[in-house]
Amino acid sequence: MSVSYLRPIVICAGLVAVWQAIVSLSGVPAFILPAPASVLLAIVEDARLLAGHAGVTFIEIALGLLLGVVLGAASGIAMSFFVPVRRWLFPVLVVSQAIPVFALAPILVLWLGFGIGSKVAMATLIIFFPVTAALYDGLRRTEPGLLDMARTMDASRFAILRHVRLPMAMPAFASGIRIAAAVAPIGAVVGEWVGASSGLGALMIHANARSETDTMFAALFVLAVMAVTLYFAIDLVLRRLITWQPETYSSDD
Amino acid sequence: MPTNGTLGQTLDAPSIEVRNARFAYGARPLFDGLDLVLEAGRWTCILGPSGVGKSSLLRMIAGLISGGNGAAVRCGDGSATAGRVAYMAQRDFLLPWLNVIGNATLGARLRGEAADLDRANALLEAAGVGEAGNAMPDELSGGMRQRVALVRTLMEDRPIVLMDEPFSALDAITRLKLQDLAVGLLANRTVLLVTHDPLEALRLGDRIFVMNGSPAGLGPPLEPAGRPPREAGAPEVLSGQARLLRELAEGGR
């Protein structure tokens, strides 16, 4: 128990030690790789600046997540419940995955501007497919025997969806949301790189142009902490809400 | 009209006739031109090896799959079986997010009706799981789960009950107890029990058919003396077991 709490701290300390060792031993200049201490200093000195940009990025991520999960869930349910929707939408979705979403970033900025709209759209786009696929797959995998039983109980298709298939698909849906939580920050930051006046991605681009590498690293650190915290917070909520597991539950051991 | 004590409503269990039924996977029929009569208010058992088509025949009677062109499945009074059938499978299919009462009253929930909680509690009591009403399924043993599944089947209060190897996943002692319980609670209903266990068929069946061959047919029924549930060591059970095993082995050549 105590070891499992200690482990992440030991890993972080080890990584920082390796980082410091590289800086000390190789004599690499600070504008290529700043020392851990100078990054920490940048975080403290630029706390206000970082917090402001982090707030913008967080709003983009949160809105993107919300939109992506809601739209993805809606299309997953629609594909599962309406056969024509499945026949028309599914091939389109699969083919659309061949387009690298990041290549759309300049177009989204062109259409939606330098504000948060283009970043939210970017995050929504990359979240949409994993969420749709996860929920659709979960809905499709309902036990046939369970559906037989529900049909002999004279349940309507909608009642089966609501009371059997959807709750049964929740663990699969939760996996989709976890993936979404992990990739949403990527969408937001890529959007900011392409064109934005605020947000951690924009701050990194500006700092890079002025060779303020320690600020770049500080922004990266804040982004990482934010992304990891978001992921674990969502994971915790999902674990609390969905206590049942699919029938084919396996462990790594 | 026969009644089933205070636990069931007044029942008028019909006989069921299956005429010229056919079921095929691809071009190979599992059975073709199959006829079967389930006598009103009695237990009929179909005994056969795995994959012979027993479950398909049962699902056909439940109205879950079609009997093919020219086939007929109807009650003795000429009406269809739809809406008069309750179905119980080998797996208990308890929904992990509902407690025992919620699972027992699932049918009402699926039909959007108010659940008859008094009757559910009385039936859980009669099935020996009266204390477990608020427990979640994952807190129950396999035998208790199947008792709840039996109560859920009884809550449907249908005159016809179709059971697909409902006790085969249980240990020997639990299986005997649940067989006795089922005979008591399903009195006066038309029951079809599909099983691969000759002992189970002989303990419970008023009429026992062996289903065998490819395409499969039904042999002449065995009608053991005495009333179910018969003792496992009763002479008619022991002699019947020898005959049924012989018939099963002959078809397996």
Chai-1 contact restraints between the chains, C-beta under 6 A:
chainA,res_idxA,chainB,res_idxB,connection_type,confidence,min_distance_angstrom,max_distance_angstrom,comment,restraint_id
A,G145,B,A89,contact,1.0,0.0,6.0,A-B,restraint_1
A,G145,B,R91,contact,1.0,0.0,6.0,A-B,restraint_2
A,L146,B,F93,contact,1.0,0.0,6.0,A-B,restraint_3
A,D148,B,L64,contact,1.0,0.0,6.0,A-B,restraint_4
A,M149,B,Y87,contact,1.0,0.0,6.0,A-B,restraint_5
A,M149,B,F93,contact,1.0,0.0,6.0,A-B,restraint_6
A,A150,B,L110,contact,1.0,0.0,6.0,A-B,restraint_7
A,T152,B,A62,contact,1.0,0.0,6.0,A-B,restraint_8
A,T152,B,V85,contact,1.0,0.0,6.0,A-B,restraint_9
A,T152,B,Y87,contact,1.0,0.0,6.0,A-B,restraint_10
A,M153,B,G107,contact,1.0,0.0,6.0,A-B,restraint_11
A,M153,B,L110,contact,1.0,0.0,6.0,A-B,restraint_12
A,D154,B,R111,contact,1.0,0.0,6.0,A-B,restraint_13
A,A155,B,L110,contact,1.0,0.0,6.0,A-B,restraint_14
A,A159,B,L110,contact,1.0,0.0,6.0,A-B,restraint_15
A,H163,B,R109,contact,1.0,0.0,6.0,A-B,restraint_16
A,H163,B,L110,contact,1.0,0.0,6.0,A-B,restraint_17
A,P167,B,W97,contact,1.0,0.0,6.0,A-B,restraint_18
A,W244,B,P96,contact,1.0,0.0,6.0,A-B,restraint_19
A,W244,B,W97,contact,1.0,0.0,6.0,A-B,restraint_20
